């Protein structure tokens, strides 16, 4: 790619996960505020957090999907111990109806910047 970082293949050590989360609809606004705070802090404070993208399924706002990209396994494991992530997990625990973490094998990641 001529702009930004070249596309990376599956063997560069990056960790890519998809979190499939269903939130109690009565808690959705509070959940989204805590999620936004956690994502902002993670991307700003952690060099190894390359991207955190949160979306909801169209027409199902309580069905959240988060695409997580970490530089490597060490960055992912460090993320799990940060104060901002632990705050998010603690405060949202009662809001989450279901959580499924999908491990992936990256094929091609096109990222701009850095």
FENLINNOR-V708181 format. One record per run of one state. SS is the DSSP state (alpha for helix, beta for strand, coil for the rest). FROM is the first residue (numbers start at 0). LEN is the number of residues. If there is no record, write none. Layout:
((SS & FROM & LEN) (SS & FROM & LEN))
This chain:
((coil & 0 & 7) (beta & 7 & 1) (coil & 8 & 6) (beta & 14 & 9) (coil & 23 & 1) (alpha & 24 & 21) (coil & 45 & 3) (beta & 48 & 9) (coil & 57 & 2) (beta & 59 & 11) (coil & 70 & 2) (alpha & 72 & 7) (coil & 79 & 3) (alpha & 82 & 10) (coil & 92 & 3) (beta & 95 & 8) (coil & 103 & 5) (beta & 108 & 1) (coil & 109 & 5))
